Amino acid sequence: QVQLVESGGGLVQPGGSLRLSCAASGSIVTPYTMAWYRQAPGKQRESVASIFSAFGGIPNYADSVKGRFTISRDSAKKMVYLQMNSLKPEDTAVYYCNVHLYNSGFDYWGQGTQVTVSS
């Protein structure tokens, strides 16, 4: 069993920055991917960024956040972060941390943290 707890959301003005953190606990066995998803009101949940456990942690980003968001991880602490810069109103959503374990095929989700970009 894996538990994920997000933190760092809040209200920020357009052009501002936020850093989201996700603390994982439980058995996380390689290979795995840790990722951030978001869901805006009335929209489907979408992938924002992900990072693989091997090969030095290759990141992937949605086109809408490339150049503005950076995903990183601290494997020893079982943490994953999302640095969000140059935030736009369209980034407003609930952001969820996700872990996908390839051996079992299981996905685990955090409870989500609200990010609101507004003046």
C-alpha positions, 0 to 999 in steps of 0.5 A: 500500500502506498499513501501520497500527501500533497501540499503547497497549493494556494492562491497566487496572482498571474505570473506568480510561482508555487511549489507543490510537494508530494510525500510518499509512504509505503512500498514503492518498488522500481520501476515506477513513475511519479507524476502530477495531474490536474483537474479543473472544474468541468474538465477531465483530469489531465497529466501535467508532468511525470518522472521515471524512476530509472535512467536518471529520472527522465521528465515529461511535460504536457505541452501547456506547461513546458518551459514553466513547470519543473518536476523533480524528485528526491528518491531517498525521501520519497518526495516529488515536487512540482515547481510552477512558474509564470502561472496563468489563470488556466492553470487553476485546478486541483493538482493530484500526485500519482504513483504508477508501479509497473510491476503490479500495474497499480496506481495510487493517488493523493487527495489533491491540493487546490491551485488558484491563479487569479488577480 
